[in-house]
Amino acid sequence: MDGHEPDPRFTLANERTFLTWLSTSLAMSAGGIAMAAVPSHIFVDWIKTLLAVVLVVLSAVTAVMAYPRWRRVQRALRRQDPLPPPALAPLFGYGVAGVAVIALVLIVLA
């Protein structure tokens, strides 16, 4: 990479953020698998499947985008440029919130 070696604290913080994105991905994947395992008498099958698929897709997108995000931040640190915004954070926030709201409604109605 071009530019100057950044302060090691910033590089390590960027690495911790990368690992946190991967942990988030793993948690969403586990949530999707748990949603798929919910008994049919609690949630309607197609809704349960939809919620599980949304969580697993968000998990995959998170895992795929974690390294490119790390690389863009590291490049910005080396060049002393402004850090790139976390463009996918709203997608994850709204996606997980949407799944939670739908699941809450279904739990209350069950």
Summary of the structure (lengths in Angstrom):
residues: 110
radius of gyration: 17.9
end to end distance: 55.0
largest distance: 59.1
contacts: 295
relative contact order: 0.17
helix: 77%
strand: 0%
